[in-house]
Amino acid sequence: MRSRRTTLAVPGSNPRFIEKAQGLPADEIFLDLEDAVAPSAKEQARGAVVRALNEGDWTGKVRVVRVNDLETPYAYRDVIEVVEGAGANLDCVMLPKVQDPSHVQWLDRLLTQIERAMGYEAGRIGIEAQIEDARGMVNIDAIAASSPRLETLVFGPGDFMASINMRTLVVGEQPPGYTEGDAYHYILMRILMAARAHDLQAIDGPYFNVRDVDAFRRVAQRSAALGFDGKWVLHPAQVEAGNEVFSPAQDDYDHAELILDAYEHATAVQGRGAAMLGDEMIDEASRKMALVIAAKGRAAGLTRTKAFEPPEG
């Protein structure tokens, strides 16, 4: 799975932002042809996105383009022009406002036709599906199972909040008057369950108060604690905080690697199904939990600082 601790949105019509994004440590960059681009600039932005993908230095980053949704007259031309022009340098297409499986399946078929026509490897370009309204949430299990190209489910909070008449004007923040619990808990868990049931990644949506990094960190920690893989970021100031929040702490990463080593030693060398790591008993469930933390740490580029020492006897 690709690392997506931070997914940075970059307007496809802004060359200065595109150039700056190449030097930022975000795991994923998505060049946006949808909300961040005015209708009058959408056709011109396609060419700018193609040039950026072909000529830019995106080393170490997941390269994504968000096209317009299927209810607009732009979507099919977005896909055709971008994939024909820069498909060799594109990892995924993000489809916004996905409401049912047919949306993803439409994109899957169009990508397959373009790949075959252009001589690309069929099926290589992935899909990211954005869930942005009540209908999409109700159909999320079917959406998650809709295509083998699907890699992530992405929460789009702004449109979603509007679709359910949530009483707030701050995207990503708790609605005024909601004083107990978390107004987004069900939404986030619903996305997470659908993603995990189909081996997909789950990405939390943006927080619009872009200069309040402490508030961003607080909101990001909520979805990271649940098990989300990353968060959409809108400003360079959010990138460092997001990478930190969605990476394991060094001690946790070291501990996970030690659990894996200790369990391997116990089962392969000692012939046991459980073992002790210090004062902690570990078993197969411990191994599965440690695999999650270890994988996130390796994807984040962490290196272990503690070596496993097999027990005597």
C-alpha positions in Angstrom: 0.0 0.0 0.0 1.2 3.5 -0.8 1.9 5.8 2.1 -0.7 8.6 2.3 -0.2 10.2 5.7 -0.7 13.6 4.0 -2.6 14.2 0.8 -1.9 17.7 -0.4 -4.5 19.4 -2.6 -3.0 21.7 -5.3 -5.0 23.8 -7.7 -4.3 22.5 -11.2 -4.6 26.1 -12.6 -1.9 27.6 -10.3 1.7 27.0 -11.7 3.3 28.6 -8.6 1.5 26.3 -6.2 2.3 23.3 -8.4 6.0 24.1 -8.4 6.1 24.6 -4.6 4.3 21.4 -4.0 7.1 19.4 -5.5 9.4 20.4 -2.7 7.0 19.7 0.2 7.2 16.4 2.2 3.6 15.4 1.6 3.2 11.7 0.8 0.6 12.3 -1.9 -0.1 15.3 -4.2 -3.4 15.6 -6.0 -3.6 18.2 -8.7 -7.1 19.4 -8.6 -9.3 20.1 -11.6 -12.5 20.3 -9.5 -13.4 22.7 -6.7 -10.1 24.6 -6.7 -10.4 25.6 -10.4 -12.9 28.1 -11.7 -15.2 26.9 -14.5 -13.7 29.3 -17.0 -10.2 27.9 -16.3 -11.0 24.1 -16.2 -10.1 23.3 -19.8 -6.8 25.2 -19.7 -6.0 23.6 -16.3 -5.9 20.2 -17.9 -2.9 21.1 -20.1 -1.2 22.6 -17.0 -1.7 19.4 -15.1 -0.4 17.2 -17.9 2.8 19.4 -18.2 3.3 19.3 -14.4 3.1 15.5 -14.3 5.4 15.0 -17.3 8.0 17.7 -16.4 7.8 18.0 -12.6 9.9 16.2 -10.1 7.4 14.1 -8.0 10.0 11.7 -6.6 8.7 9.8 -3.6 5.2 11.1 -3.9 1.9 9.5 -5.0 0.8 11.4 -8.1 -3.0 11.9 -8.3 -5.4 14.1 -10.3 -8.8 14.9 -9.1 -11.2 15.2 -12.0 -14.7 16.8 -12.0 -17.7 14.8 -10.9 -19.9 12.9 -13.3 -22.7 15.4 -13.1 -20.6 18.0 -14.9 -19.7 18.3 -18.6 -16.0 18.2 -17.7 -15.4 14.8 -16.2 -14.9 12.6 -19.3 -12.6 15.1 -21.0 -10.6 15.5 -17.8 -9.9 11.8 -17.7 -9.2 11.4 -21.4 -6.8 14.4 -21.7 -4.9 13.8 -18.5 -4.5 10.0 -18.9 -3.7 10.2 -22.6 -1.3 13.1 -22.0 0.4 11.9 -18.8 -0.8 8.4 -17.9 2.7 7.1 -17.6 3.4 9.6 -14.8 0.1 9.2 -13.0 -0.6 6.9 -10.1 -4.3 7.4 -9.4 -7.4 9.4 -10.5 -9.5 10.8 -7.7 -13.3 10.8 -8.4 -15.3 13.2 -6.3 -18.9 13.0 -5.2 -19.2 9.2 -5.7 -22.7 8.2 -4.9 -22.9 4.6 -6.1 -20.7 1.8 -7.6 -21.6 2.8 -11.2 -19.6 6.0 -10.8 -16.4 4.1 -10.0 -17.2 1.4 -12.6 -17.6 4.1 -15.3 -14.1 5.5 -14.5 -12.6 2.0 -14.4 -13.9 1.2 -17.9 -12.8 4.5 -19.3 -9.3 4.1 -17.8 -9.1 0.6 -19.3 -10.0 1.8 -22.8 -7.4 4.6 -22.6 -4.7 2.3 -21.3 -5.2 -0.2 -24.1 -5.3 2.6 -26.7 -2.1 4.2 -25.4 -0.2 0.9 -24.8 -0.1 1.4 -21.0 -0.3 -1.5 -18.6 -4.0 -2.2 -18.1 -5.2 -1.7 -14.6 -2.1 0.1 -13.3 -3.7 3.5 -12.7 -5.7 3.4 -9.4 -8.8 5.1 -8.3 -9.6 7.1 -5.2 -13.3 7.5 -4.4 -14.5 10.6 -2.5 -17.5 10.1 -0.3 -19.3 13.5 -0.1 -23.0 13.0 0.6 -25.6 10.9 2.4 -26.2 8.8 -0.7 -22.6 7.9 -1.1 -22.4 7.0 2.6 -25.4 4.7 2.4 -23.9 2.9 -0.6 -20.3 2.9 0.8 -20.0 -0.9 1.1 -21.0 -1.4 -2.6 -18.7 1.4 -3.6 -15.8 -0.1 -1.7 -16.3 -3.4 -3.7 -16.9 -1.7 -7.1 -13.4 -2.0 -8.7 -10.1 -3.7 -8.3 -8.5 -0.4 -9.1 -9.9 1.2 -6.0 -7.2 2.1 -3.5 -8.7 4.6 -1.1 -12.0 6.0 0.3 -11.6 9.7 1.0 -14.0 11.7 3.2 -15.2 15.0 1.7 -16.6 16.8 4.7 -17.7 20.1 3.2 -20.2 18.8 0.7 -21.2 16.0 3.2 -22.0 18.4 6.0 -24.2 20.4 3.6 -25.9 17.2 2.3 -27.1 16.3 5.8 -27.9 19.9 6.9 -25.2 19.9 9.6 -25.3 23.3 11.3 -21.8 24.5 10.9 -19.8 26.7 8.6 -16.3 25.5 9.6 -15.3 22.4 7.5 -13.9 19.7 9.7 -14.9 21.3 13.1 -17.6 20.2 15.5 -20.9 21.9 14.9 -21.9 24.6 17.4 -24.2 23.1 20.1 -22.7 19.6 19.8 -21.2 19.4 23.2 -21.0 15.6 23.8 -18.9 13.1 21.9 -17.9 13.6 18.3 -20.4 14.5 15.6 -18.2 12.8 12.9 -17.6 9.5 14.8 -20.2 7.4 12.9 -19.2 8.9 9.6 -15.5 8.2 10.1 -16.1 4.7 11.4 -18.4 3.9 8.5 -15.8 4.8 6.0 -13.1 3.0 7.9 -15.1 -0.3 8.2 -15.9 -0.3 4.5 -12.3 0.4 3.6 -10.8 -2.3 5.8 -13.4 -4.9 4.7 -12.1 -4.4 1.2 -8.4 -3.8 1.9 -8.5 -0.1 1.0 -7.0 2.9 2.7 -9.1 5.4 4.5 -8.3 9.1 4.2 -9.8 11.8 6.4 -11.0 15.1 4.9 -9.5 18.6 5.2 -9.6 21.1 8.0 -10.3 24.5 6.6 -8.7 26.8 9.3 -5.4 26.2 7.6 -3.3 28.5 9.8 -4.5 26.9 13.1 -2.0 24.0 13.1 -2.9 23.1 16.7 -6.5 22.7 15.8 -5.5 20.7 12.7 -3.4 18.4 14.9 -6.3 17.9 17.3 -8.7 16.9 14.5 -6.1 14.7 12.8 -5.3 12.8 16.0 -9.0 11.8 16.2 -9.0 10.0 12.9 -5.5 8.7 13.4 -6.5 7.1 16.7 -9.4 5.3 15.0 -7.0 3.8 12.4 -7.2 6.2 9.4 -4.2 6.1 7.1 -3.9 9.8 6.5 -5.5 13.2 6.1 -6.1 15.6 3.3 -4.1 18.8 3.8 -4.6 22.3 2.3 -1.6 24.2 3.4 2.2 23.5 3.7 1.9 24.3 7.5 -0.4 21.2 7.9 2.0 18.8 6.1 4.6 18.4 8.8 1.9 18.0 11.5 0.0 15.5 9.5 3.0 13.3 8.8 3.8 13.3 12.5 0.3 12.5 13.6 -0.1 9.6 11.2 3.3 8.1 11.8 3.9 5.8 14.9 6.0 7.2 17.7 9.5 5.9 17.7 9.0 3.9 20.9 5.8 2.3 19.5 7.5 1.4 16.2 10.5 -0.2 18.1 8.1 -2.1 20.3 6.1 -3.4 17.3 9.3 -4.7 15.6 10.4 -6.4 18.9 7.0 -8.1 19.1 7.4 -9.4 15.6 10.9 -10.7 16.3 9.9 -12.2 19.6 6.8 -14.0 18.2 8.9 -15.3 15.2 11.5 -16.7 17.6 8.9 -18.3 19.8 7.0 -20.0 17.0 9.9 -20.9 14.7 12.7 -21.6 17.2 11.0 -22.6 20.4 7.8 -24.1 18.9 5.5 -22.1 21.1 2.3 -20.3 20.2 2.9 -17.5 22.8 5.9 -15.9 24.3 7.0 -13.2 26.8 8.5 -9.9 25.8 9.7 -8.5 29.1 6.6 -8.6 31.3 4.2 -8.7 28.3 2.7 -11.8 26.9 2.4 -11.9 23.2 0.5 -14.2 20.8 -0.9 -14.3 17.3 -3.2 -11.3 18.0 -0.2 -9.3 19.2 1.6 -10.1 16.0 -1.3 -8.8 13.9 -1.5 -5.6 15.9 2.3 -5.2 15.7 2.2 -5.7 11.9 0.0 -2.6 11.5 2.3 -0.3 13.5 5.5 -1.7 11.9 4.1 -1.3 8.4 3.1 2.3 9.1 6.6 3.0 10.6 8.4 1.5 7.7 6.2 3.5 5.2 7.1 6.6 7.2 10.8 5.9 6.9 11.4 5.1 10.5 14.4 2.9 11.4 14.5 0.8 14.6 16.7 1.8 17.5 16.3 -1.4 19.6 17.5 -4.8 18.6 15.8 -8.1 19.7 17.7 -10.2 22.1 16.5 -13.9 22.2 15.8 -15.2 25.7 18.3 -17.7 27.1 17.3 -21.3 27.2 
